[in-house]
Amino acid sequence: MINALTSCGDKTTKESPSEPLEVDLDFRGVDISFYDQITTLGGTYKYQNKDFDFFEILKSANVNWVRLRLWVDPQDEWCNLEHTIKIAKKAKQNGFKFLLDFHYSDTWADPAQQTIPQSWQNLIESDESTTVTNLATKIKEYTESVLTAFIEQDVKPDMVQTGNEITNGMLWPYGTTEGGDCTNLMLFLSKATTAVREKLPEATIMLHLDRGGDNTTASWWFGEAEKAKIDYDIIGLSYYPFFHGTDLEIVKENLISLKNAFNKDVCIVETSYPWTNGYKDDTQNQIGEGAVLISGYPATIEGQKGYLKKLSQTVKEAEGKGVFYWGADSICVSGYQNALENQAWFDFDNNWTGIKF
């Protein structure tokens, strides 16, 4: 915590900005999948213009979970198995619980793309049913091998997410939900979740969609998972106001409905909010001028802080387990084209803004 911490640059103890928890959620998480790349390229995190240990800042922000994405064979190696294990160790050593986010792809997996890893292309045959069987077998083997690697390095995930924003399926075109047929997707998920249960029975399993503001699609999808008897524990949803609507009552109703319908814990596992419409580097920000934000929560530091508190309260009222903030670590650094700099928890001088759960 910052109240007991000296900066990396000198030995002066800083006054604590910490406050009691306003919303005591079980999961108060951040996705820090950019951290390894940013710090390797020379990026540093600060408090009051002094370099500070990033994980100590997270503690002062009342964070208790970190989330890390895993790609199979990314071109630039960031978010591969070796790098993910390295950062997971840091997180565990600093007392955080760890959520492992399988993308089952070499790059971003989301509602717009779910690309089969390049090294799995040899599993594709002329007969589709054979291809599906091959891919299902590979998912189980790959999931097992990854979890074995984490276990051997004594950095077991506390939670495992089997696929990222898989509303429209995974491993396209074979695991798509286009046309409403989820048969292949549910086979893939069955293999993935079975692997987790067998290798890491103490871990909880999350299924993740992008539908924080869409109960109709989420209810249909998890209904299909129930029909397929998929073994999981937590419903995770992405909710970004500028993509998914600005009415938090709809989000709350969605969480309540899913929790009651499927008897599962629920959480928001991805969210973010801008603290400015400005930019530091030459890369156009993902969210800037013209973005539709929640009334009363402008693109300011106070607006970003207020949004996180309000969303956390909304999830608490829905009896949800928690919130994970995405891109809290995404500061600018030379060699990294950053379109998320204005959604980070740090200003353009890399100082922590004081945002916290």
Summary of the structure (lengths in Angstrom):
residues: 357
radius of gyration: 20.0
end to end distance: 14.0
largest distance: 67.0
contacts: 1205
relative contact order: 0.15
helix: 37%
strand: 17%
